[in-house]
Amino acid sequence: MNVYQAIDQVRAYWRTTNPSEDETFLYTEALNYLIREAKDPRAMMELGGYYYGQRRFDLALKYYEMAAAMDSTDAYVCLGYIWYYGRTGTIDYEKAFHYFEKAMDRGDVIAAYKVADMYRNGYYVEKDLERYRKIIETLYETLKHSSYYGDSVPEVYTRLARIRSDEGNVKEALRLYTKARKVLARRIQANPFWGNLNIMKWMIWDIYKLKDMDRSRIRLYDLYELLKTPVQVRFRFDGEQHEVETAETDGNLAIRFDKKWFRTVDDFFQKAELDGELLTACYDELTDFEVVDEGEGDGEGKETDL
């Protein structure tokens, strides 16, 4: 392998939406080659991000620290996350604030809203809700014309939506949530990272605290709300009907999608597939969602051992 072949291997991986184990192995080997031979901080960050997505946070920390040693702003942001959430077993708000502030001073939007969060929660710094609000309002001004899924539109818009909701401006809150949801759905199509799915889940829950669901206009991510209770939902993909259902087992709700069972809603959204593609990657092609009336279903799977 040489540098050009390693770069081609990484790019080939980017084009896959549901990579195999072999494709993933070649991808990580290519990144390791670029780190070893080219000392490329972008490869360090990408490999760290891969391990973070796999929840192998010790390895993520290793590669983020390598990139930080080369003065990578992105590495400072990611190290902030490691320490803010205690991903390797220890929460350290002082370290988190140090890294976030360093990146924010360079204009990083992600670092800025995490610094805002620390002022909102009083983590390491004194709680200051007004400073939190001002940072989020300022970030919104920089992003209000963006619809690019790589920008921090969902993160900033959802924070501002909660501020507007607390102010009693529900209409504006719902407008902000609507745009955030559209942008985030496109991001998840490209990158089904569990962190993106968590943002979507929490957003959907917040939306339906503010309004009732219109069951004649259900889309995929409304299932985060619907699957909280026993329910049966049908939809179509490529002309064929599919069904997702929650059923009680051992006092908990499990999820059946067609013939396959998932233990939690998070498990379902991370792993459910259609024709070898993740369900989230097929988002735009899923149509005709409907909640099945009680007694209308096929009766399958009302009890199961998982």
PyMOL commands that set and color helices and strands:
alter all, ss='L'
color gray80, all
select helices_A, chain A and resi 3-14+21-38+41-53+57-68+73-84+93-104+109-121+129-143+153-166+170-190+194-210+220-226+265-271+279-285
alter helices_A, ss='H'
color red, helices_A
select strands_A, chain A and resi 232-237+240-249+252-257+260-262+273-274+277-278+286-291
alter strands_A, ss='S'
color yellow, strands_A
deselect
rebuild
show_as cartoon
